[in-house]
Amino acid sequence: MKNENGLFSDLPAGLLEDIIEKTAEVGEGLLSEFSQMLAKRSSMRAELREKGIVISEQALGLVSTPTTCATDGSYAIERLLSIDLVAAAAVVVEGITPPSEKRHWQEPRHETYVESEVHHADTGTILRALMLGNELLLAVKAPHDLVMLDGSLFLPTIYFNQAISKTTGSELKTAKEFLAKLENYLEAYSVVVAAERSDRQYIALPKYSTRREIGEVMGWPETHDDRALLTQILEPGELTKPIPVGTDEPWHIGLPANVQETLQPLTGNIINALKRVHVFYYKPNTWLPALRVELPQAIALNDSRLAVVVQGLRNQCTTGSMLEPYPIYLADRMVKALAHALPTFRQIATQRLAESYKGDISDVFHAMHGYRSESGV
């Protein structure tokens, strides 16, 4: 079997037929699960309403159309014969601007990092944290009413911890760059999770989550996470009341010894704010799955600020061709292009090296031969 793009051209016919047969069996099993869900939908929805967990967006009141933006980042590593070529990029993209908006945002609207490294297993871990830190820097610079982050509000804690543990004694250039900017990254992170300014609403939109805060309260089966169930239960224009994430994780940020005393108060503020993070689900339109929205407590418990968040999300979810808010979608498209472009960057570096190299030019092309690429967002 083969389609016009040759998708199955390298698969043995017997293997392909076996997979198709088993996939059909999976489909039958999913049909049974979906049928059960459909039968329970009305009762689950009635139970949510009875407990006051579901509200209409209109209950929050009207606010002026907010300006919006979203940040996202990606990183890529080109494993060459002699070195690793690494790159990370973070971008921020403005949403659909209200017609009356006259403010202008000065450049830059991106942060980049490109470097060569010796072969090392920890490069990707540190590079990912550097990428996320640059996303946070862009987020706090944005002069917009609503700033969306791609992913969870807890991700920086996880990635920063992983990177810091790998930087001790490391000679990687990426490690030195990350440590040099660590204080700035933490300050930006603190601003985002505290959200003290009433004219800046920071939210995070994880695309994938296994969390079940509402499911645990309602006693729903563990076979479905909250987002999957609420996509079927919520009607357009409805949201759940923000509730604490309620994580029992012992969040911490293990600082390097030389900056521990200086940055400990800052990380303490971050951890305290993370313990108060709230979450709600919102379905702007029929064609969209329910959005999982993580937000600081200062926004979650203020109806006026929460109304800005909901209004901003609704205004940026205007077409069925995008299953997420417009600026998140566009930022994601932009940064994912980085991994595809990295081989071109390698060719540019190879050409520059070949032009000046005095020895056998074959040395250059052997050393700069790429045999594996790694990337992430």
C-alpha positions in Angstrom: 0.0 0.0 0.0 1.3 3.4 -0.9 -0.1 6.9 -1.1 1.0 9.7 -3.4 3.5 10.9 -0.9 5.1 7.5 -0.4 4.1 7.4 3.2 4.0 3.6 3.4 6.6 2.9 0.7 9.3 1.7 3.2 7.0 -0.5 5.3 6.7 -4.3 4.5 3.2 -5.1 3.3 2.6 -7.7 6.0 3.6 -5.3 8.8 1.3 -2.6 7.4 -1.7 -4.9 7.1 -1.2 -6.1 10.7 -1.1 -2.5 12.0 -4.2 -1.5 10.0 -6.1 -4.5 11.4 -5.1 -3.7 15.0 -5.9 0.0 14.5 -9.4 -0.9 13.4 -9.8 -2.9 16.7 -8.7 0.2 18.6 -11.3 2.2 16.8 -14.0 -0.2 17.9 -12.9 0.1 21.5 -12.9 3.9 21.3 -16.4 3.8 19.8 -17.6 2.1 23.0 -16.0 4.6 25.2 -17.4 7.6 23.3 -20.9 6.1 23.4 -20.7 5.7 27.1 -19.5 9.3 27.4 -22.4 10.5 25.3 -24.9 8.7 27.5 -23.5 10.3 30.7 -23.0 13.8 29.3 -26.3 15.3 30.4 -26.0 14.0 33.9 -22.4 15.2 34.3 -23.3 18.6 33.0 -26.3 18.9 35.4 -24.1 17.9 38.3 -21.5 20.6 37.4 -24.3 23.2 37.3 -25.8 22.1 40.5 -22.5 22.6 42.3 -21.9 26.0 40.7 -18.7 24.9 38.9 -19.9 26.0 35.5 -20.6 29.7 34.8 -21.3 31.8 31.7 -18.7 34.2 30.4 -21.4 36.9 30.6 -21.5 36.5 34.4 -18.1 38.1 34.5 -19.3 41.4 33.1 -18.1 43.4 30.1 -14.7 44.9 29.6 -13.0 46.8 26.8 -11.4 44.7 24.2 -7.9 43.8 25.5 -4.7 43.7 23.5 -3.1 40.3 23.5 0.2 38.5 22.7 1.7 35.0 23.1 5.2 33.7 23.6 6.7 30.4 22.5 10.1 28.9 21.9 12.0 26.1 20.4 15.5 24.7 20.4 17.5 22.4 18.1 20.8 20.6 18.1 22.6 19.5 15.0 25.0 16.7 16.0 28.0 17.0 13.7 31.0 14.8 13.4 33.3 17.2 15.3 31.0 19.5 17.2 27.3 20.3 18.0 25.6 23.3 16.5 23.0 24.5 18.9 20.2 27.1 18.5 17.3 28.4 20.5 14.7 31.0 19.7 11.9 32.6 21.6 9.3 34.8 19.9 6.3 36.8 21.0 3.4 37.4 18.6 0.7 40.0 18.9 -2.9 38.9 18.6 -5.6 40.4 16.5 -5.4 44.1 17.5 -8.6 46.0 18.4 -9.4 48.7 15.8 -9.0 51.5 18.2 -5.6 50.4 19.5 -2.9 53.1 18.9 -0.1 51.7 21.1 3.0 50.5 19.3 5.5 48.0 20.6 9.2 48.7 20.0 11.5 45.9 18.8 12.8 43.4 19.6 10.1 40.7 19.7 12.4 37.7 19.7 15.4 36.3 21.5 17.9 34.0 19.8 20.9 32.0 20.8 23.3 30.2 18.3 26.5 28.5 19.4 28.9 25.6 18.7 29.4 23.1 21.5 31.6 20.1 22.2 29.6 16.8 22.2 27.9 16.6 25.5 24.8 14.8 26.8 23.5 17.7 28.9 23.4 20.4 26.1 19.8 19.8 25.3 18.7 20.1 28.9 20.4 23.4 29.4 19.4 24.8 26.0 15.8 24.1 26.7 15.9 26.0 30.0 17.6 28.9 28.3 14.9 28.9 25.6 12.2 29.0 28.3 13.9 31.8 30.2 14.0 33.9 27.1 10.3 33.3 26.6 9.7 34.7 30.1 11.9 37.8 29.4 9.8 38.5 26.3 6.5 38.0 28.3 7.3 40.6 30.9 8.4 43.1 28.2 5.2 42.9 26.3 3.0 46.0 26.8 -0.3 44.1 26.4 -3.3 43.5 28.6 -3.2 39.7 28.2 0.0 37.7 27.7 -0.3 34.0 26.9 2.5 31.4 27.5 2.6 28.2 25.7 2.8 25.4 28.3 2.3 25.3 32.0 3.2 27.9 34.6 5.1 25.1 36.4 7.4 24.2 33.5 10.1 26.8 34.2 10.6 25.4 37.7 11.1 21.9 36.3 13.3 23.0 33.4 15.4 25.4 35.5 16.0 22.8 38.1 17.1 20.3 35.5 19.5 22.8 33.9 21.0 24.1 37.1 21.8 20.5 38.2 23.7 20.1 34.9 25.7 23.4 35.0 27.9 22.6 38.1 31.4 22.6 36.8 30.2 22.6 33.2 32.4 24.2 30.5 29.6 24.4 28.0 29.1 27.8 26.6 25.3 27.3 26.8 25.7 26.6 30.6 27.6 29.8 31.1 25.0 31.8 29.1 22.2 30.3 31.2 23.9 31.0 34.5 24.7 34.6 33.4 21.0 35.2 32.7 19.6 33.1 35.6 18.8 36.1 37.8 16.9 37.9 35.0 15.0 34.7 34.2 13.9 34.3 37.8 12.9 37.9 38.1 10.7 37.5 35.0 9.3 34.3 36.3 8.4 36.0 39.5 6.6 38.8 37.7 4.5 36.3 35.7 3.4 34.0 38.6 2.7 36.9 41.0 0.9 39.1 38.4 0.7 42.0 40.7 0.1 44.6 38.0 -3.6 44.9 37.3 -3.0 46.0 33.7 -1.0 42.8 32.9 -2.7 39.4 32.9 -0.4 36.4 32.5 -1.8 33.0 31.7 -0.5 29.7 30.5 -2.2 27.4 28.1 -0.9 23.8 28.2 -1.8 21.9 25.0 -1.6 18.5 26.8 -2.3 17.8 30.4 -3.2 14.8 32.5 -4.5 16.9 35.4 -7.9 16.0 36.9 -8.6 18.8 39.5 -12.3 18.9 38.5 -12.6 15.2 37.9 -11.3 14.5 41.4 -13.9 16.9 42.9 -16.7 15.4 40.9 -15.6 11.7 41.3 -15.3 11.2 37.5 -13.6 8.1 36.1 -9.8 8.3 35.9 -9.9 7.1 32.3 -10.4 10.7 31.0 -8.6 13.9 32.0 -10.5 17.1 32.7 -9.9 18.7 29.3 -11.2 15.7 27.4 -14.4 15.5 29.4 -15.1 19.2 29.6 -14.7 19.6 25.9 -17.8 17.4 25.6 -19.6 18.9 28.5 -19.2 22.6 28.2 -21.3 24.7 25.9 -19.8 27.6 23.9 -19.3 30.6 26.1 -19.1 28.6 29.3 -16.2 28.2 31.7 -15.5 26.5 35.0 -14.9 28.6 38.1 -11.2 29.0 38.8 -10.0 26.5 41.4 -6.5 26.0 42.9 -4.3 23.5 41.0 -3.8 21.9 44.4 -0.6 20.2 43.6 1.2 18.4 46.4 4.5 18.6 44.6 7.4 19.9 46.8 8.3 22.7 44.4 11.7 24.2 44.8 14.5 25.7 42.7 17.9 24.4 43.6 20.2 27.4 43.1 24.0 27.2 42.5 25.9 27.7 45.7 27.5 31.0 44.6 24.2 32.8 44.1 22.0 30.9 46.7 22.1 33.7 49.3 21.4 36.4 46.8 18.5 34.7 44.9 16.9 32.7 47.7 14.3 35.4 48.4 13.4 35.6 44.8 12.9 31.8 44.4 10.9 31.8 47.7 8.5 34.3 46.2 8.2 32.1 43.1 7.4 29.0 45.0 4.8 30.7 47.2 3.1 32.0 44.1 3.1 28.6 42.4 1.3 27.1 45.4 -1.6 29.5 44.7 -1.9 29.0 41.0 -5.5 28.4 39.8 -6.9 26.7 36.8 -10.1 26.9 34.8 -11.5 25.5 31.5 -13.1 27.6 28.9 -14.8 26.8 25.6 -15.0 29.9 23.4 -16.7 28.3 20.4 -18.3 25.1 19.2 -15.3 24.0 17.0 -12.7 24.4 19.8 -11.8 21.9 22.5 -11.9 23.3 26.0 -8.9 25.4 26.8 -7.0 24.7 30.0 -6.0 28.0 31.5 -3.5 28.3 34.3 -3.3 31.7 36.0 -2.0 33.4 39.1 -4.3 33.7 42.1 -4.3 37.5 41.8 -6.1 37.2 38.5 -8.2 34.2 39.3 -9.9 35.8 42.3 -10.6 39.2 40.6 -13.6 39.1 38.3 -12.6 42.2 36.4 -9.1 40.7 35.6 -10.7 37.3 34.9 -13.1 39.0 32.4 -10.1 40.5 30.6 -8.6 37.0 30.2 -11.9 35.4 28.9 -12.6 38.3 26.6 -9.1 38.2 25.2 -9.3 34.4 24.6 -12.7 34.7 22.9 -11.5 37.4 20.6 -8.4 35.4 19.5 -10.4 32.2 18.8 -12.3 33.3 15.8 -11.8 30.6 13.2 -12.2 26.8 13.1 -8.9 26.4 11.2 -7.0 27.1 14.5 -7.7 24.9 17.5 -6.0 27.4 19.9 -5.8 31.2 20.2 -4.4 33.0 17.2 -1.2 34.3 18.7 -0.3 31.0 20.3 -0.9 29.3 17.0 1.2 31.7 15.1 4.1 31.7 17.6 4.1 27.9 17.5 4.3 27.9 13.7 7.2 30.4 13.8 9.4 28.6 16.3 8.9 25.1 14.9 10.5 26.3 11.7 13.8 26.6 13.7 14.5 22.9 13.6 13.9 22.7 9.9 16.2 25.7 9.3 19.2 24.5 11.3 20.8 22.5 8.5 20.8 25.7 6.5 22.6 27.5 9.3 25.1 24.6 9.3 25.7 25.1 5.6 26.3 28.8 6.1 28.9 28.0 8.8 30.5 25.3 6.7 30.8 27.7 3.7 32.4 30.4 5.8 34.8 27.9 7.3 35.7 26.4 3.9 36.5 29.9 2.5 39.2 30.5 5.0 40.5 27.0 5.8 44.2 26.6 4.6 44.2 22.8 4.7 42.5 20.0 2.7 38.9 21.2 2.3 37.6 17.7 2.8 38.5 18.1 6.4 35.9 20.8 6.7 33.1 18.8 5.1 33.9 15.7 7.1 34.0 17.6 10.4 30.7 19.5 9.6 28.8 16.4 8.4 25.6 16.2 10.3 24.4 12.7 11.3 21.5 13.5 13.8 19.3 16.4 14.7 17.4 16.9 18.0 14.8 19.5 18.6 12.1 20.5 21.1 9.6 23.2 22.0 
